[in-house]
C-alpha cells in the first residue's frame, strides 16, 4: 500500500538577513519543512552562516 502524503507539511527556504547587507559574495540558505496549518506566518530561525562564520537570523523567503 502506498504512503499517504504528508498533508500540511511544506518545504520552505530560509535565507540569511545579515549576509545581504554585508556586501560579501554568495548567500547562506537552508531548506526545511514547516506545518502550514500551525505556523501561518513566515519562519525565522537562528542558523550558522559559513561565509560570515557566525550564527545569524535566517528568514523564510518565497
C-alpha positions in Angstrom: 0.0 0.0 0.0 1.3 3.5 -0.9 2.2 6.0 1.8 -0.2 8.9 2.3 1.1 12.4 1.6 2.4 14.5 4.5 -0.6 16.8 4.1 0.0 20.2 5.7 3.9 20.0 5.7 5.6 22.1 3.1 9.2 22.9 2.2 10.5 26.4 2.9 13.8 28.2 2.1 15.5 30.2 4.8 17.9 33.0 3.8 20.3 34.9 5.9 19.3 38.5 6.6 22.8 39.8 7.6 24.6 38.4 4.5 22.7 40.7 2.1 23.8 43.8 4.0 27.4 42.7 4.4 28.2 43.0 0.7 30.1 39.7 0.6 29.6 37.4 -2.4 27.4 34.3 -2.2 24.5 33.6 0.1 23.5 31.4 3.0 20.3 29.3 2.5 18.8 26.4 4.4 15.8 24.2 3.3 13.5 22.9 6.0 9.8 21.9 6.4 7.0 23.5 8.3 3.4 22.8 9.1 1.4 25.5 7.3 -1.6 24.9 9.4 0.1 25.6 12.7 2.7 28.1 11.5 0.9 30.5 9.2 3.4 33.4 9.4 6.9 33.3 8.0 9.6 31.3 9.9 12.6 33.0 11.5 15.4 30.8 12.9 19.0 31.3 14.0 21.3 29.2 11.8 25.1 29.1 11.1 26.3 31.2 8.2 29.5 29.6 6.9 30.7 32.7 4.9 30.3 35.1 7.9 31.4 32.3 10.3 28.8 33.1 12.9 25.2 32.3 13.9 22.7 34.7 12.2 19.0 35.1 11.7 17.6 33.4 8.7 14.1 34.3 7.4 11.7 32.4 5.2 11.6 33.5 1.5 9.0 32.7 -1.2 
